[in-house]
Amino acid sequence: MSSALTFTHSYPVDGVIAPSWLDVPPDTSGNPFTIKDKFGLAASVQVVGDFEGSTVMLQVSNDGVHWLPLRDLAGDPIELTEGALAEFSSSALYIRPMRTGGISASVSVVMVLRG
């Protein structure tokens, strides 16, 4: 799987970072975003687009090499198969989306990290 998809980020309001990965191709992981300070403790992810059978998962890592599923507040892995929003809390150092399946390139991932 490719991992060449870079993210952009903005600061829409004080105390919020919003990293996003736009038009994530099938079978691709986004470049990791480094979670700084306390920004991963109250967070959400929104996925939108034309999924056509694809799944977007969130993964976290403390070393940037070994990736594990990020779990939502109920303890379930975040695996979204259509436009949806999930909330999470994480103290991991790195976070990234991973898209599997589907054929459309029009799936985007937007996070909000509050600190």
Short mmCIF file of the C-alpha atoms (twelve columns), coordinates in Angstrom:
data_MODEL
# 
_entry.id   MODEL 
# 
loop_
_atom_site.group_PDB 
_atom_site.id 
_atom_site.type_symbol 
_atom_site.label_atom_id 
_atom_site.label_alt_id 
_atom_site.label_comp_id 
_atom_site.label_asym_id 
_atom_site.label_seq_id 
_atom_site.Cartn_x 
_atom_site.Cartn_y 
_atom_site.Cartn_z 
_atom_site.pdbx_PDB_model_num 
ATOM 1   C CA . MET A 1   0.000   0.000  0.000  1 
ATOM 2   C CA . SER A 2   1.148   3.507  -0.763 1 
ATOM 3   C CA . SER A 3   1.777   6.053  1.980  1 
ATOM 4   C CA . ALA A 4   2.472   9.162  -0.050 1 
ATOM 5   C CA . LEU A 5   -0.718  11.056 0.788  1 
ATOM 6   C CA . THR A 6   0.095   14.267 2.633  1 
ATOM 7   C CA . PHE A 7   -2.212  16.155 4.954  1 
ATOM 8   C CA . THR A 8   -3.038  19.795 5.380  1 
ATOM 9   C CA . HIS A 9   -4.044  21.391 8.628  1 
ATOM 10  C CA . SER A 10  -5.746  24.530 9.788  1 
ATOM 11  C CA . TYR A 11  -6.536  26.274 13.044 1 
ATOM 12  C CA . PRO A 12  -10.242 27.164 12.618 1 
ATOM 13  C CA . VAL A 13  -10.634 28.482 16.198 1 
ATOM 14  C CA . ASP A 14  -8.390  28.878 19.235 1 
ATOM 15  C CA . GLY A 15  -7.415  25.548 20.783 1 
ATOM 16  C CA . VAL A 16  -8.330  23.472 17.703 1 
ATOM 17  C CA . ILE A 17  -6.161  21.831 15.035 1 
ATOM 18  C CA . ALA A 18  -7.961  20.345 12.028 1 
ATOM 19  C CA . PRO A 19  -5.721  18.035 9.954  1 
ATOM 20  C CA . SER A 20  -7.278  16.712 6.752  1 
ATOM 21  C CA . TRP A 21  -6.392  14.284 3.987  1 
ATOM 22  C CA . LEU A 22  -8.262  15.098 0.766  1 
ATOM 23  C CA . ASP A 23  -9.174  12.708 -2.051 1 
ATOM 24  C CA . VAL A 24  -7.616  9.648  -0.440 1 
ATOM 25  C CA . PRO A 25  -7.020  7.024  -3.172 1 
ATOM 26  C CA . PRO A 26  -8.018  3.390  -2.607 1 
ATOM 27  C CA . ASP A 27  -5.530  1.190  -0.732 1 
ATOM 28  C CA . THR A 28  -3.576  4.166  0.589  1 
ATOM 29  C CA . SER A 29  -2.444  5.344  3.996  1 
ATOM 30  C CA . GLY A 30  -2.129  9.047  4.654  1 
ATOM 31  C CA . ASN A 31  1.131   10.484 5.898  1 
ATOM 32  C CA . PRO A 32  1.123   10.535 9.697  1 
ATOM 33  C CA . PHE A 33  0.145   13.625 11.639 1 
ATOM 34  C CA . THR A 34  2.090   14.226 14.862 1 
ATOM 35  C CA . ILE A 35  -0.262  14.853 17.754 1 
ATOM 36  C CA . LYS A 36  1.278   17.539 19.966 1 
ATOM 37  C CA . ASP A 37  0.519   18.659 23.485 1 
ATOM 38  C CA . LYS A 38  -2.945  17.499 24.605 1 
ATOM 39  C CA . PHE A 39  -4.605  17.758 21.209 1 
ATOM 40  C CA . GLY A 40  -5.544  14.061 20.983 1 
ATOM 41  C CA . LEU A 41  -7.489  13.901 24.239 1 
ATOM 42  C CA . ALA A 42  -10.745 15.262 22.793 1 
ATOM 43  C CA . ALA A 43  -11.023 14.573 19.083 1 
ATOM 44  C CA . SER A 44  -13.269 13.534 16.230 1 
ATOM 45  C CA . VAL A 45  -12.896 12.347 12.663 1 
ATOM 46  C CA . GLN A 46  -15.290 12.912 9.784  1 
ATOM 47  C CA . VAL A 47  -15.142 11.060 6.482  1 
ATOM 48  C CA . VAL A 48  -17.032 12.161 3.388  1 
ATOM 49  C CA . GLY A 49  -17.147 11.254 -0.262 1 
ATOM 50  C CA . ASP A 50  -17.994 8.486  -2.681 1 
ATOM 51  C CA . PHE A 51  -16.973 5.305  -0.854 1 
ATOM 52  C CA . GLU A 52  -18.010 2.712  -3.485 1 
ATOM 53  C CA . GLY A 53  -17.240 -0.197 -1.160 1 
ATOM 54  C CA . SER A 54  -14.211 1.247  0.612  1 
ATOM 55  C CA . THR A 55  -13.431 1.500  4.326  1 
ATOM 56  C CA . VAL A 56  -11.492 4.249  6.099  1 
ATOM 57  C CA . MET A 57  -9.683  3.166  9.257  1 
ATOM 58  C CA . LEU A 58  -7.694  5.303  11.664 1 
ATOM 59  C CA . GLN A 59  -4.361  4.046  12.892 1 
ATOM 60  C CA . VAL A 60  -2.027  5.245  15.652 1 
ATOM 61  C CA . SER A 61  1.624   4.660  16.487 1 
ATOM 62  C CA . ASN A 62  4.178   5.753  19.062 1 
ATOM 63  C CA . ASP A 63  7.197   4.979  16.869 1 
ATOM 64  C CA . GLY A 64  5.909   5.756  13.343 1 
ATOM 65  C CA . VAL A 65  6.729   2.199  12.218 1 
ATOM 66  C CA . HIS A 66  4.243   -0.118 13.918 1 
ATOM 67  C CA . TRP A 67  0.609   0.915  13.363 1 
ATOM 68  C CA . LEU A 68  -2.429  -0.211 15.358 1 
ATOM 69  C CA . PRO A 69  -6.145  0.527  15.029 1 
ATOM 70  C CA . LEU A 70  -7.417  3.633  16.800 1 
ATOM 71  C CA . ARG A 71  -10.457 2.859  18.934 1 
ATOM 72  C CA . ASP A 72  -13.496 5.046  19.487 1 
ATOM 73  C CA . LEU A 73  -14.858 5.986  22.910 1 
ATOM 74  C CA . ALA A 74  -16.740 2.649  23.122 1 
ATOM 75  C CA . GLY A 75  -13.517 0.688  22.483 1 
ATOM 76  C CA . ASP A 76  -14.328 -0.342 18.905 1 
ATOM 77  C CA . PRO A 77  -11.815 0.137  16.050 1 
ATOM 78  C CA . ILE A 78  -12.689 3.180  13.959 1 
ATOM 79  C CA . GLU A 79  -13.602 1.692  10.570 1 
ATOM 80  C CA . LEU A 80  -15.995 3.868  8.562  1 
ATOM 81  C CA . THR A 81  -17.719 2.621  5.409  1 
ATOM 82  C CA . GLU A 82  -19.758 5.705  4.530  1 
ATOM 83  C CA . GLY A 83  -19.919 9.381  5.392  1 
ATOM 84  C CA . ALA A 84  -19.755 9.422  9.183  1 
ATOM 85  C CA . LEU A 85  -18.241 11.033 12.257 1 
ATOM 86  C CA . ALA A 86  -16.557 9.223  15.157 1 
ATOM 87  C CA . GLU A 87  -15.199 10.604 18.413 1 
ATOM 88  C CA . PHE A 88  -12.006 9.380  20.082 1 
ATOM 89  C CA . SER A 89  -9.321  10.137 22.619 1 
ATOM 90  C CA . SER A 90  -5.675  9.182  22.108 1 
ATOM 91  C CA . SER A 91  -2.327  9.832  23.710 1 
ATOM 92  C CA . ALA A 92  -0.435  8.246  20.781 1 
ATOM 93  C CA . LEU A 93  2.237   10.321 19.054 1 
ATOM 94  C CA . TYR A 94  1.156   9.701  15.441 1 
ATOM 95  C CA . ILE A 95  -2.199  9.266  13.721 1 
ATOM 96  C CA . ARG A 96  -3.111  8.540  10.093 1 
ATOM 97  C CA . PRO A 97  -6.044  7.347  7.966  1 
ATOM 98  C CA . MET A 98  -5.891  4.133  5.945  1 
ATOM 99  C CA . ARG A 99  -8.348  3.555  3.094  1 
ATOM 100 C CA . THR A 100 -8.914  0.069  1.725  1 
ATOM 101 C CA . GLY A 101 -11.044 -1.041 -1.202 1 
ATOM 102 C CA . GLY A 102 -13.335 0.935  -3.453 1 
ATOM 103 C CA . ILE A 103 -12.501 2.572  -6.766 1 
ATOM 104 C CA . SER A 104 -13.306 6.273  -6.338 1 
ATOM 105 C CA . ALA A 105 -10.637 8.819  -5.389 1 
ATOM 106 C CA . SER A 106 -13.127 11.176 -3.775 1 
ATOM 107 C CA . VAL A 107 -12.971 10.185 -0.096 1 
ATOM 108 C CA . SER A 108 -11.702 12.811 2.342  1 
ATOM 109 C CA . VAL A 109 -10.818 12.597 6.043  1 
ATOM 110 C CA . VAL A 110 -11.053 15.609 8.367  1 
ATOM 111 C CA . MET A 111 -10.120 15.520 12.060 1 
ATOM 112 C CA . VAL A 112 -10.674 17.999 14.840 1 
ATOM 113 C CA . LEU A 113 -8.197  17.814 17.719 1 
ATOM 114 C CA . ARG A 114 -8.910  19.993 20.756 1 
ATOM 115 C CA . GLY A 115 -6.272  21.043 23.222 1 
# 
